Amino acid sequence: MTTTANIEVTKNDHIAWILLKTQTLTPGFREDFFDAMDDLEQDNDVRVIVLKSSNPKIFFAGADLKGVYENLAKNDPSVHVDIRSGMSDSYVVMERLEYSTKPSIAAVDGAAMGGGCELAIACDIAIASETAAFGLPEVTLGLIAAAGGTSRLPKRIGKQKAMDMILTGRHISAQEACQIGLIARVVPKQSLMEEVEKTARKIAANAPLAVQASKAVVAYEESILERGLGRISIDMSYAKCFKSKDLLEGVTAFLEKRKPDFKGN
């Protein structure tokens, strides 16, 4: 078992369980996650990776909005560079799952909003409890879903359904998420971990090279050019958001638990 302040990794019977002890994409979390993924990639005994949360109410929340607010309040131009760099690293967190040789399963219990929703769809399979909820609320904060929401979600559920979620910022139930193809299936809350483990064991029992080859074909079906241009588009759009006054208003309103008053500048 490997334990840090942000994650805990346990391995048994060809399955690696990653317990998310932190629910935000802080620099510390990203560093610990990258280290864990490096270890799992090199471990030939690991055939499946499962992500689960230590918080029964939140699978994962994504951006550290309090940290973003504190940085923006400094009004220091160099802060924008640091934040954009952190956002790029957050995108890489999702890529490390999608393009890992090891298949991954998200065990979603509780809210998977923003980066949490992006983390779930970056996994190869997402299984949720009936009380889970999903959403990309970034536009309600003056941001975009830059860690894969705007680029990965349309490929998962189609443009119409994706734009409905992305542009309204609305939350959807696990049942609706399953109906539109965002997740694989919904199970009773008390059966979630049992169902996830059963699925992981089925995958681990199959021929490892065949499983990895199948995953690779699906993951790399989009061209390198498409991925590269997508990253450039996300970076430019994110930079535009971070120069806006609406971002500070959106994050401030969220922390103060009030409705934001966006001006479009």
C-alpha positions in Angstrom: 0.0 0.0 0.0 1.2 3.5 -0.9 -0.2 6.4 1.1 0.3 10.2 0.7 -1.7 13.2 1.9 -3.8 13.1 -1.3 -4.2 9.5 -2.4 -3.9 5.9 -1.2 -3.0 3.0 -3.5 -3.8 -0.6 -2.6 -3.1 -3.6 -4.9 -4.5 -7.0 -4.8 -5.5 -9.7 -7.3 -4.3 -7.7 -10.3 -6.5 -4.7 -9.2 -5.1 -1.3 -8.1 -7.5 0.7 -6.0 -6.8 4.5 -5.9 -8.5 6.1 -3.0 -8.9 9.9 -3.6 -8.3 11.4 -0.2 -8.3 14.9 -1.7 -11.2 16.0 -3.9 -9.6 19.0 -5.6 -6.9 19.3 -8.3 -4.3 20.9 -6.2 -0.6 20.8 -7.2 0.0 18.3 -4.5 -2.7 16.0 -5.7 -1.5 16.2 -9.3 2.1 15.3 -8.3 0.9 12.4 -6.1 -1.4 11.1 -8.9 1.3 11.3 -11.6 3.7 9.3 -9.3 1.0 6.7 -8.6 0.2 6.3 -12.3 3.9 6.0 -13.1 4.2 3.1 -10.6 1.1 1.4 -11.9 2.2 1.6 -15.5 5.4 -0.2 -14.6 3.8 -2.9 -12.5 3.0 -5.9 -14.7 0.9 -7.5 -12.0 -1.7 -4.6 -12.2 -4.3 -5.2 -14.9 -7.1 -2.8 -13.8 -7.2 0.6 -12.0 -10.2 1.6 -9.9 -10.7 5.1 -8.6 -12.9 5.7 -5.6 -13.4 8.6 -3.1 -12.8 8.9 0.6 -15.7 11.4 0.8 -19.2 9.7 0.7 -20.8 12.9 -0.6 -18.2 13.9 -3.3 -16.5 11.7 -5.8 -14.3 14.5 -7.0 -14.7 18.3 -7.2 -11.9 19.4 -9.6 -10.6 22.9 -9.4 -9.5 24.4 -6.0 -11.8 27.4 -6.2 -10.6 28.9 -2.9 -7.0 28.7 -4.2 -8.1 30.3 -7.5 -9.8 33.1 -5.7 -6.8 33.8 -3.5 -4.5 34.0 -6.5 -6.8 36.2 -8.5 -7.3 38.6 -5.6 -3.5 39.3 -5.7 -4.0 40.9 -9.1 -0.6 39.8 -10.2 -0.2 39.1 -13.9 2.2 36.2 -13.2 -0.6 34.4 -11.4 -2.4 33.8 -14.6 0.6 31.9 -16.0 0.7 29.7 -12.9 -3.0 29.0 -13.1 -2.9 28.1 -16.8 0.0 25.8 -16.1 -2.0 24.1 -13.3 -4.9 23.8 -15.7 -2.7 22.2 -18.3 -1.5 19.7 -15.6 -5.1 19.0 -14.7 -5.8 18.1 -18.4 -2.8 15.7 -18.2 -4.3 14.0 -15.2 -7.3 13.0 -17.4 -5.0 12.0 -20.2 -3.0 9.8 -18.0 -6.1 7.8 -17.4 -7.4 7.8 -20.9 -4.1 6.8 -22.5 -2.8 4.6 -19.8 -2.1 1.0 -20.9 -4.2 -0.2 -17.9 -8.0 0.0 -18.1 -9.6 2.2 -15.5 -13.0 2.2 -13.6 -14.5 5.1 -11.8 -16.6 4.2 -8.8 -18.8 7.3 -8.5 -20.7 7.8 -5.3 -21.8 11.4 -4.5 -21.3 14.5 -6.6 -19.0 14.4 -9.7 -19.0 18.0 -10.7 -16.6 19.9 -12.9 -13.3 18.0 -12.7 -15.1 15.2 -11.0 -17.3 14.6 -14.1 -14.2 15.0 -16.3 -12.3 12.4 -14.2 -15.2 10.0 -14.5 -15.4 10.3 -18.3 -11.6 10.0 -18.6 -11.9 6.5 -17.1 -12.7 3.6 -19.5 -15.8 2.6 -17.5 -17.8 4.7 -14.9 -20.2 2.9 -12.6 -22.3 5.1 -10.3 -24.6 4.7 -7.3 -28.2 5.7 -7.7 -27.5 8.9 -5.6 -24.6 10.1 -7.6 -24.9 13.4 -9.7 -22.9 14.8 -12.6 -22.4 18.3 -14.0 -20.0 20.8 -15.6 -20.9 24.0 -13.8 -17.8 25.9 -15.1 -19.8 28.5 -17.1 -21.7 29.5 -13.9 -18.3 30.5 -12.5 -16.8 32.3 -15.5 -14.7 29.3 -16.6 -14.7 26.5 -19.2 -14.6 22.8 -18.6 -10.9 22.7 -19.7 -9.8 19.4 -18.2 -11.7 17.3 -20.8 -15.3 18.4 -20.5 -15.4 20.5 -23.7 -13.2 18.1 -25.7 -14.0 14.6 -24.3 -17.7 14.8 -23.4 -19.1 15.4 -26.9 -17.3 12.3 -28.1 -18.9 10.3 -25.2 -22.5 11.5 -25.5 -22.8 13.5 -28.7 -22.8 17.2 -29.4 -26.4 18.0 -28.5 -26.4 16.3 -25.1 -22.9 17.6 -24.3 -23.8 21.2 -25.2 -26.9 21.0 -23.0 -24.7 20.2 -20.0 -21.8 22.5 -20.9 -23.7 25.6 -21.7 -26.4 25.4 -19.0 -24.1 24.1 -16.2 -27.0 22.0 -15.0 -26.6 18.9 -12.8 -28.0 15.6 -13.9 -28.8 12.4 -12.0 -27.0 9.1 -12.3 -30.0 7.7 -14.1 -29.9 10.4 -16.8 -26.1 10.1 -17.0 -26.6 6.4 -17.8 -29.4 7.1 -20.3 -27.2 9.5 -22.3 -24.1 7.3 -22.2 -22.0 9.4 -19.8 -21.6 6.4 -17.5 -21.9 2.6 -18.0 -24.5 1.8 -15.4 -26.2 2.7 -12.2 -26.5 0.4 -9.2 -28.0 0.7 -5.7 -25.7 2.7 -3.3 -25.0 -0.3 -1.1 -24.0 -2.4 -4.1 -21.6 0.0 -5.8 -18.3 -1.3 -4.6 -19.4 -4.9 -5.1 -20.4 -4.2 -8.7 -17.2 -2.3 -9.4 -15.0 -5.1 -8.0 -17.0 -7.7 -9.9 -16.4 -5.7 -13.2 -12.7 -5.2 -12.4 -12.2 -8.9 -11.7 -13.9 -9.8 -15.0 -11.5 -7.5 -16.8 -8.4 -8.8 -14.9 -9.3 -12.4 -15.7 -9.1 -11.7 -19.5 -5.8 -11.8 -21.5 -3.9 -8.7 -20.4 -2.3 -8.0 -23.8 -5.7 -8.3 -25.6 -7.3 -6.0 -23.0 -4.6 -3.4 -23.3 -4.6 -3.6 -27.1 -8.4 -3.2 -27.2 -8.1 -0.1 -24.9 -5.3 1.4 -27.0 -7.3 1.1 -30.3 -10.3 2.9 -28.7 -8.2 5.5 -26.9 -6.1 6.4 -30.0 -8.8 6.4 -32.6 -8.6 10.1 -32.7 -5.6 11.5 -34.5 -2.6 13.1 -32.9 -3.4 16.3 -34.9 -6.9 16.4 -33.5 -5.6 16.1 -29.9 -2.9 18.7 -30.5 -5.3 21.3 -32.0 -7.8 20.6 -29.2 -5.2 21.4 -26.5 -4.4 24.7 -28.3 -8.0 25.6 -28.5 -8.6 24.9 -24.8 -5.5 26.8 -23.8 -6.6 29.9 -25.8 -10.2 29.8 -24.5 -9.0 29.3 -20.9 -6.6 32.2 -21.2 -9.5 34.4 -22.3 -11.6 33.4 -19.3 -8.8 34.2 -16.9 -8.5 37.7 -18.2 -12.2 38.4 -17.6 -13.7 40.2 -14.5 -16.5 37.6 -14.7 -14.2 34.9 -13.4 -13.5 36.7 -10.2 -17.2 37.5 -9.8 -18.2 33.9 -10.5 -15.7 32.4 -8.0 -16.5 35.0 -5.4 -20.2 34.4 -5.7 -19.7 30.7 -5.4 -17.7 31.1 -2.2 -20.2 33.6 -0.8 -23.1 31.3 -1.8 -24.9 33.9 -3.9 -26.0 34.3 -7.5 -23.2 35.8 -9.7 -23.8 39.1 -11.6 -21.9 38.6 -14.8 -21.2 41.6 -17.0 -19.6 39.9 -20.0 -16.2 41.5 -19.6 
